[in-house]
């Protein structure tokens, strides 16, 4: 059983995120992004992020 607060949170945020990810040119599961890719956006310094985009580097090369 899910609490009312959790259900409100799901409806307010998770469904919007899920819809956005499903409508990407190359669909991606948001849970996969959260686990594997979000850390790259938050833990890597911005100058390294910019260089990786400029040179089309993948996670392994970063």
WOHUPE-V497589 format. One record per residue. N is the residue number from 0. RES is the residue in three letters. SS is DSSP state (a for helix, b for strand, c for the rest). PHI is phi in radians with two decimals (999 if undefined). OMEGA is omega in whole degrees, -180 to 180 (none if undefined). Layout:
<<N:RES:SS:PHI:OMEGA> <N:RES:SS:PHI:OMEGA>>
//
This chain:
<<0:UNK:c:999:-179> <1:UNK:c:-1.74:179> <2:UNK:c:-1.20:179> <3:UNK:a:-1.06:180> <4:UNK:a:-1.10:179> <5:UNK:a:-1.15:178> <6:UNK:a:-1.14:177> <7:UNK:a:-1.11:178> <8:UNK:a:-1.08:178> <9:UNK:a:-1.03:-178> <10:UNK:a:-1.19:-176> <11:UNK:a:-1.36:-173> <12:UNK:a:-2.03:-171> <13:UNK:a:-1.08:-179> <14:UNK:a:-1.14:177> <15:UNK:a:-1.17:179> <16:UNK:a:-1.11:-180> <17:UNK:a:-1.07:178> <18:UNK:a:-1.08:180> <19:UNK:a:-1.07:-179> <20:UNK:a:-1.15:179> <21:UNK:a:-1.22:-178> <22:UNK:c:-1.70:176> <23:UNK:c:-1.20:178> <24:UNK:c:-0.95:175> <25:UNK:c:-2.07:-175> <26:UNK:c:-0.89:-176> <27:UNK:c:-2.48:175> <28:UNK:c:-1.30:-176> <29:UNK:a:-1.12:179> <30:UNK:a:-1.12:178> <31:UNK:a:-1.12:177> <32:UNK:a:-1.05:-179> <33:UNK:a:-1.03:-176> <34:UNK:a:-1.33:-170> <35:UNK:a:-1.80:-170> <36:UNK:a:-1.96:-177> <37:UNK:a:-1.04:179> <38:UNK:a:-1.02:179> <39:UNK:a:-1.16:-180> <40:UNK:a:-1.40:-175> <41:UNK:a:-1.84:-174> <42:UNK:a:-1.81:-179> <43:UNK:c:-1.79:-180> <44:UNK:c:-0.95:-175> <45:UNK:a:-1.03:180> <46:UNK:a:-1.16:177> <47:UNK:a:-1.25:177> <48:UNK:a:-1.04:-179> <49:UNK:a:-1.09:179> <50:UNK:a:-1.14:-180> <51:UNK:a:-1.16:177> <52:UNK:a:-1.21:-179> <53:UNK:a:-1.03:-176> <54:UNK:c:-1.78:178> <55:UNK:c:0.92:-180> <56:UNK:c:-1.48:175> <57:UNK:c:-1.60:-177> <58:UNK:c:-1.02:-177> <59:UNK:c:-1.11:-178> <60:UNK:c:-1.32:179> <61:UNK:c:-1.14:none>>
//
